[in-house]
Amino acid sequence: MTVIHTIRLILVGLLAILWGVTAQANPGKEKVLELKKKAIFYEIQAQLAAEEITLEEAQRLWQKKVKHLKKEEAK
């Protein structure tokens, strides 16, 4: 019984290690979505800093692009 118990514990440990490595290698959808949002934010912030758009236009553009991004992610 102790040999089977030891083998089972070793297998559980190996599965936990493999799961951890796999989880770090593949970013989740949430992580990708957050990176896309940051890219949109910095793009709009650059336009705002260069005075190409007003604050109100930047806010509308942010809402529009994030809404489009969420629709794109839902597909």
N, C-alpha and C positions, 0 to 999 in steps of 0.2 A: 504494500500500500504506500509506503514512503517513497519508493522509486517512481511510482506513477504520479504521486503528488509533486515530487521534485521536477519531473519532466513537464508536468502541467504548468508549474510556476515558471520554468525556463521559457516555455512557449509563450506564455502570457507576457513575459518580459520582452521577448523578441518582437512580438506583435506591437507592443507599446513603443518600442524604439523605432520600428519601421513606420508606424503611424505618425510619429513625431517628425521623422525625416520627410515623409511625403507631405505632411501638412505645411512644412516650411518651404518646400520646393514649389508648391502650387499656390499662388496667392488666390484667395477667395474672390468671389464676385464683388463683395463689399469693398475689398481693397482696391480692385481695379476701378470701381465706380468712384471711390474717393480720389484716386489719382486723376481721373478724368475731370472731376469737379475742380480740383486744384489747378489743372491746366487751363480750364475755362476761366477760373478766377484770375489767374495771373495774366491771361490774355486781355481780359477786360480792364484789369488794373493798369496794364501798360498803356492801353488806349486812353484811359482816364488821366494818367500822369502826363501823357503827351498832349493833353487837352484836345483830343480828337472828338471826344464825346462828353456830355454833361453827366452829372451824378444821376439824374433821373433816367437818362438814356442807359447808363450803365446798369442801373437796377432793373429796368425792363429787359435789357439784353441778358442779364444773369438769369432772371426768371424764365425767359423764353428758352435759353440754351439748356438749363437744367431740366425743364419740362420735356424738351426734345430728347435729352439724354435718358431720362427715365422711360420714355416710350420706347426708345431704341433698346434699352436693357430688357424690357418686358418681352421683346420678340424672341 
